Amino acid sequence: MTELTLFTPTPKRRGTSTRGTTLRVEVGRRTCWLYGPGVRPVLDAVGAPRQWGHTRRCWMTSVDRADDVITWAEHKQRRHVTVEAVQR
């Protein structure tokens, strides 16, 4: 009689990979609002000041640093970035 060996799969690696995810940026007159997973590490990487918007439940930063955030997310993290101009 042959002995059965049980196959125990290894758990998949759970990381905070943002590759392929979408980052939505709403650009206003002085502020840009960032929606999507992993926004805080992007802001930290480019050295942009950040603030949590309680009413919108998202991170926001100065519009002067929006191009740095968008460039970092697109080229370093390979994310899809959508940019929308809003009037507020």
Number of C-alpha atoms within 10 A of each C-alpha: 3 4 5 6 6 6 6 6 6 6 6 6 6 6 6 8 10 17 13 12 16 17 21 18 21 19 21 15 11 10 16 22 24 27 18 15 14 15 19 17 11 18 23 12 12 14 12 18 11 15 13 14 13 8 6 11 11 15 18 25 21 17 17 12 16 22 10 16 23 22 16 17 26 16 10 11 15 15 18 16 17 12 14 11 11 12 7 8
